[in-house]
Amino acid sequence: MAKVAGKGRPTPKRREAEGRRRQPVTAPNNRKEAYKQARERQAAERVRAREGMLRGDERYLPVRDRGPARKLARDWVDSRRTVSQYFLPVSLLLLVVLWVVPLFGGQTGMLLYSYAITFLWPLMIVVVVASSIWVSQRVKKEASAKFPGESLKGVGFYAAMRAMQIRRLRFPPPTLLPGGEPVPPKK
């Protein structure tokens, strides 16, 4: 059997090959138009990145939220109710009460005010710190079991900080409801 030499067609001239690749230049006419086009491209990219972050797409997440260990920490925290997630709302309520009671409470109000400052506030801080330590240790333990070769630096702190946030304000948004059910899609 004879071997066929060549590719069966002539090699194109360089001028012809370059001519096929060339496209008309669509450069802006002046600097003002160039800036306008650049701003439009950047705005479109920001919108695309924000939508990607809200979907939880790894490519668009900030570096602190990337990786399978961080995803595990987010899902672990989001699928449970913790004491520390109520810290901010209770603190706000306590601050309002502590501002209002001395104005209208008289002697009893001042007594309640002193008890709240002396006992309630420190107790709340201790409970939140203990809850954060517990969350951190549990997430680190589960992450090390599930991802033995992965770097787990900061995963416990990440989980503890996420657990202290109000659920509606967490970013990236939770993908699981408390109890482990997936969040239903928005209509």
The 8 nearest C-alpha neighbors of each residue, nearest first, counted from 0:
[[1, 2, 3, 4, 5, 6, 7, 8],
 [0, 2, 3, 4, 5, 6, 7, 8],
 [3, 1, 4, 0, 5, 6, 7, 8],
 [4, 2, 1, 5, 6, 7, 0, 8],
 [3, 5, 2, 6, 7, 1, 8, 9],
 [6, 4, 7, 3, 8, 9, 2, 10],
 [5, 7, 8, 4, 9, 3, 10, 2],
 [6, 8, 5, 9, 4, 3, 10, 11],
 [9, 7, 6, 10, 5, 11, 4, 3],
 [8, 10, 11, 7, 6, 5, 12, 4],
 [9, 11, 12, 8, 6, 13, 7, 16],
 [12, 10, 9, 13, 15, 16, 14, 8],
 [11, 13, 15, 14, 16, 10, 17, 9],
 [12, 14, 16, 15, 17, 11, 18, 10],
 [13, 15, 17, 12, 16, 18, 11, 19],
 [14, 16, 18, 12, 13, 17, 19, 11],
 [17, 15, 13, 19, 18, 14, 12, 11],
 [18, 16, 20, 14, 19, 15, 13, 21],
 [17, 19, 15, 21, 16, 20, 14, 13],
 [20, 18, 16, 17, 21, 15, 22, 14],
 [21, 19, 17, 18, 22, 16, 15, 23],
 [22, 20, 18, 19, 17, 23, 24, 16],
 [23, 21, 24, 20, 19, 18, 25, 17],
 [22, 24, 25, 21, 26, 20, 18, 19],
 [23, 25, 26, 22, 21, 27, 28, 20],
 [26, 24, 23, 27, 22, 28, 33, 36],
 [25, 27, 24, 28, 33, 29, 23, 32],
 [26, 28, 33, 29, 32, 25, 30, 36],
 [27, 29, 26, 32, 30, 33, 31, 25],
 [30, 28, 32, 31, 27, 33, 26, 34],
 [29, 31, 33, 32, 34, 28, 27, 35],
 [32, 30, 34, 33, 29, 35, 28, 27],
 [31, 33, 35, 30, 34, 29, 27, 36],
 [32, 34, 30, 36, 35, 31, 27, 37],
 [35, 33, 37, 31, 32, 36, 38, 30],
 [34, 36, 32, 38, 33, 37, 31, 39],
 [37, 35, 39, 33, 34, 38, 32, 40],
 [36, 38, 34, 40, 39, 35, 41, 33],
 [39, 37, 41, 35, 40, 36, 42, 34],
 [38, 40, 42, 36, 37, 41, 43, 35],
 [41, 39, 37, 43, 38, 42, 44, 36],
 [40, 42, 44, 38, 43, 39, 45, 37],
 [43, 41, 45, 39, 44, 40, 38, 46],
 [42, 44, 46, 40, 41, 45, 39, 47],
 [43, 45, 41, 47, 42, 46, 48, 40],
 [46, 44, 48, 42, 47, 43, 49, 41],
 [45, 47, 49, 43, 44, 48, 50, 42],
 [46, 48, 44, 50, 45, 49, 51, 43],
 [49, 47, 51, 45, 46, 50, 59, 44],
 [50, 48, 52, 46, 51, 47, 45, 53],
 [49, 51, 53, 47, 52, 48, 46, 54],
 [52, 50, 48, 54, 56, 49, 53, 59],
 [53, 51, 55, 49, 59, 60, 54, 50],
 [52, 54, 50, 55, 51, 171, 49, 172],
 [55, 53, 51, 52, 56, 50, 171, 172],
 [54, 56, 52, 53, 57, 51, 171, 60],
 [55, 57, 51, 58, 54, 52, 59, 60],
 [56, 58, 60, 59, 65, 55, 66, 52],
 [59, 57, 56, 60, 51, 65, 52, 61],
 [58, 60, 52, 48, 57, 51, 56, 61],
 [61, 59, 57, 52, 58, 64, 65, 62],
 [60, 62, 63, 64, 59, 65, 52, 57],
 [61, 63, 65, 64, 60, 66, 59, 57],
 [62, 64, 61, 65, 60, 69, 157, 66],
 [65, 63, 62, 61, 69, 60, 66, 70],
 [66, 64, 62, 63, 57, 60, 69, 61],
 [65, 67, 69, 68, 70, 64, 57, 62],
 [66, 68, 70, 69, 71, 65, 146, 149],
 [69, 67, 71, 70, 66, 142, 72, 151],
 [68, 70, 72, 71, 67, 66, 64, 73],
 [71, 69, 67, 73, 68, 72, 74, 66],
 [70, 72, 68, 74, 69, 73, 75, 67],
 [73, 71, 69, 75, 70, 158, 74, 138],
 [74, 72, 70, 76, 71, 75, 77, 69],
 [73, 75, 77, 71, 72, 76, 78, 70],
 [76, 74, 72, 78, 73, 77, 71, 79],
 [75, 77, 73, 74, 78, 79, 162, 72],
 [78, 76, 74, 79, 75, 175, 173, 73],
 [77, 79, 177, 179, 178, 75, 176, 175],
 [80, 78, 177, 77, 76, 178, 81, 75],
 [79, 81, 177, 82, 78, 84, 77, 76],
 [82, 80, 83, 84, 79, 162, 130, 85],
 [81, 83, 84, 85, 130, 127, 80, 86],
 [82, 84, 163, 127, 86, 85, 81, 130],
 [85, 83, 163, 162, 86, 82, 164, 81],
 [84, 86, 83, 88, 87, 82, 89, 165],
 [87, 85, 83, 89, 84, 88, 90, 163],
 [86, 88, 90, 89, 85, 91, 84, 165],
 [89, 87, 91, 90, 85, 86, 92, 165],
 [88, 90, 92, 86, 91, 87, 93, 85],
 [91, 89, 93, 87, 88, 92, 86, 94],
 [90, 92, 94, 88, 89, 93, 87, 95],
 [93, 91, 89, 95, 94, 90, 96, 88],
 [92, 94, 90, 96, 91, 95, 97, 89],
 [95, 93, 97, 91, 92, 96, 90, 98],
 [94, 96, 98, 92, 97, 93, 99, 91],
 [97, 95, 93, 99, 98, 94, 100, 92],
 [96, 98, 94, 95, 100, 99, 93, 112],
 [99, 97, 95, 96, 100, 94, 101, 102],
 [98, 100, 96, 102, 97, 101, 95, 103],
 [99, 101, 104, 108, 102, 103, 97, 96],
 [102, 100, 104, 108, 103, 109, 99, 98],
 [103, 101, 100, 99, 104, 98, 105, 108],
 [104, 102, 100, 101, 105, 99, 108, 106],
 [105, 103, 108, 100, 101, 107, 102, 106],
 [104, 106, 108, 107, 103, 109, 101, 102],
 [105, 107, 109, 108, 110, 104, 101, 111],
 [108, 106, 110, 109, 105, 104, 111, 112],
 [109, 107, 104, 111, 105, 100, 110, 106],
 [108, 110, 112, 106, 107, 111, 101, 113],
 [109, 111, 107, 113, 112, 108, 114, 106],
 [112, 110, 108, 114, 109, 113, 115, 107],
 [111, 113, 109, 115, 110, 114, 108, 97],
 [112, 114, 116, 110, 115, 111, 117, 109],
 [115, 113, 117, 111, 116, 112, 118, 110],
 [114, 116, 119, 112, 113, 118, 117, 111],
 [115, 117, 113, 114, 120, 118, 119, 112],
 [116, 118, 114, 115, 113, 119, 120, 121],
 [117, 119, 115, 114, 121, 120, 116, 122],
 [120, 118, 115, 122, 121, 123, 116, 117],
 [119, 121, 123, 122, 116, 118, 115, 124],
 [122, 120, 124, 123, 119, 118, 125, 117],
 [123, 121, 119, 125, 124, 120, 118, 126],
 [122, 124, 120, 126, 121, 125, 119, 127],
 [123, 125, 121, 127, 122, 126, 128, 120],
 [126, 124, 122, 128, 127, 123, 129, 121],
 [125, 127, 129, 123, 124, 128, 130, 122],
 [128, 126, 83, 130, 124, 129, 125, 131],
 [129, 127, 131, 125, 130, 126, 124, 132],
 [130, 128, 126, 132, 131, 127, 125, 133],
 [129, 131, 127, 133, 128, 132, 126, 134],
 [132, 130, 159, 128, 134, 133, 129, 135],
 [131, 133, 135, 129, 130, 134, 136, 128],
 [132, 134, 130, 136, 131, 135, 137, 129],
 [135, 133, 131, 137, 132, 136, 159, 138],
 [134, 136, 155, 132, 138, 133, 159, 137],
 [135, 137, 139, 133, 138, 134, 140, 132],
 [138, 136, 140, 134, 139, 135, 133, 141],
 [139, 137, 141, 135, 140, 136, 142, 155],
 [140, 138, 142, 136, 155, 137, 141, 143],
 [139, 141, 137, 143, 138, 142, 136, 144],
 [142, 140, 144, 138, 143, 139, 145, 137],
 [141, 143, 139, 145, 144, 140, 146, 68],
 [144, 142, 147, 146, 140, 141, 145, 139],
 [145, 143, 141, 142, 146, 147, 140, 139],
 [144, 146, 142, 143, 141, 147, 68, 140],
 [147, 145, 143, 149, 142, 148, 144, 68],
 [146, 148, 143, 149, 144, 145, 142, 150],
 [149, 147, 146, 150, 143, 151, 145, 144],
 [150, 148, 146, 147, 151, 68, 143, 67],
 [151, 149, 152, 148, 68, 147, 146, 143],
 [152, 150, 154, 149, 153, 68, 139, 143],
 [151, 153, 154, 150, 155, 156, 149, 139],
 [152, 154, 156, 155, 157, 151, 158, 150],
 [153, 155, 157, 151, 156, 152, 158, 69],
 [156, 154, 135, 158, 157, 139, 153, 138],
 [155, 157, 159, 153, 158, 154, 135, 160],
 [156, 158, 154, 160, 155, 159, 153, 161],
 [157, 159, 161, 155, 72, 156, 160, 135],
 [160, 158, 131, 156, 162, 161, 135, 157],
 [161, 159, 163, 157, 162, 158, 156, 164],
 [162, 160, 158, 164, 163, 159, 157, 169],
 [161, 163, 159, 160, 84, 164, 76, 158],
 [164, 162, 84, 83, 160, 161, 159, 165],
 [165, 163, 161, 162, 84, 166, 169, 160],
 [164, 166, 168, 167, 84, 169, 163, 85],
 [165, 167, 168, 169, 164, 84, 173, 77],
 [168, 166, 165, 169, 172, 173, 164, 170],
 [167, 169, 165, 166, 170, 164, 172, 171],
 [170, 168, 172, 166, 167, 171, 164, 165],
 [171, 169, 172, 168, 173, 53, 52, 161],
 [170, 172, 169, 53, 55, 173, 52, 60],
 [171, 173, 170, 169, 174, 53, 167, 55],
 [174, 172, 175, 77, 171, 169, 74, 176],
 [173, 175, 182, 181, 172, 176, 74, 77],
 [176, 174, 181, 182, 180, 78, 173, 179],
 [175, 177, 180, 78, 179, 182, 181, 178],
 [178, 176, 78, 79, 179, 80, 77, 175],
 [177, 179, 78, 180, 176, 79, 175, 80],
 [178, 180, 78, 177, 175, 176, 181, 79],
 [181, 179, 176, 175, 178, 182, 177, 78],
 [182, 180, 175, 174, 176, 183, 179, 184],
 [181, 183, 175, 174, 176, 184, 180, 173],
 [182, 184, 181, 185, 174, 180, 175, 176],
 [185, 183, 182, 186, 181, 174, 54, 175],
 [186, 184, 183, 182, 54, 174, 53, 181],
 [185, 184, 183, 182, 54, 53, 181, 174]]
